[in-house]
Amino acid sequence: MIIDLKNKIALVTGGATGIGRGIAKALSDSNATVIITSRNKKDINQTLKSLNKKCQDNSNNIFVLQIRHEFKD
């Protein structure tokens, strides 16, 4: 069963690796606009390249939001 998520926006936290990466790909393949967050710039850049190559229609529907937070005492 294929679900069409056109005009839907998905935010995937931890989307640069593992399960999050798989979820981001599945959502993108279902035509959703996907926003991926990560704390690791290297991982997220690799994921972005990989997902853009693997997307069914090669549309630019994947966006990246790098999260950086420094804790202070």
Secondary structure, DSSP 8 states (H G I E B T S, - for coil): -----TT-EEEEETTTSHHHHHHHHHHHHTT-EEEEEES-HHHHHHHHHHHHHHSSS--S-EEEEE-------
